[in-house]
């Protein structure tokens, strides 16, 4: 049974349809990424799963129970986006407050709070006022409050927002350890590079609809395009390849060690259905040419995301792609 599951989940606010028949499933122990532009419905989906907002239609389940079930919510941790903690609290006193709300016994709180703050890297400042914390430290504290009761499922909404590159790597490593311990993480982030490094599966929402879903490998796969480079000074047999039905174009030189006298030229060979790169390689060897570079091209997750999501953020005008000129000929 999936830990998180929605079936044709729909949410409307008046005439606005925030979610449109979204169906997805998250298995135990996965790190699942949810992507989408602002206004795509990501936070609405999380709020319905947590019982903060009510669905309009469809089904949503969390840990085998209908979304919003009170007993289930005790087994879930949540870091909201743009959270605000009272500055008069210390890190320890805030954790004490949240752990009490979660029902963690007093003796266990005394042990768990320092351990959890150590886990996120701010144990040394646990008795300092939160108003003295940097944005990155406040973000780490937010993650700590979502973990202090050892939840089975953890919802993280922009967990690395405001965190420096070293801190982001540490948070990724933390998520990896939590996964190894059997926790399930539902991650909402705009940092696509982070998502690509850590997530097992990813869903992309666009204007409330689930438009793509799959593993990182599935989403970044780019079938039938290869980079081919020969030894320096050897011309690629462009005409012969084209005569065999392959689409070929010259790219920049291939990356090679600095000790090399000159980098080889690299060509992109595109295949159509039924074609194989082996045909091109066989031709290269038969001509006595030396292969130095062969790579099957892949998208980054950012490439896949931008190719999928084309609409502008709701309420935001598209920026002109060219140079805009005002009436009368003056530049804006």
Buried (B, 14 or more C-beta within 10 A) or exposed (E): EBBBBBEEBBBBEEEEBBBBBBBBBBBBBBBBBBBBBEBBBBBBBBBBBBBBBEBBEBEBBBBEEEBBBEEBBEBBBBBBBEBEBEEEBBBBBBBBBBBEEBEBEEEBBEEBBBEBBEBBBBBEBBEBBBEEBBEBBBBBBBBBBBBBBBBBBBBBBBBBBEBEEEBBBBBBEBBBEBBEEEBBBBBBBBBBEBBBBBBBBBBBBBBBBBEBBBEBEEBBBEEBBBBBBBEBEBEBBBEBBEEEEBBBEEEEEBEBEEEEEEBBBBBBBEBEEEBEBEBBBEBBEEEEBEBBBBEEBEBBBBBBBEEBBEEEEEEEEEEEEEEEEEEEEEEE
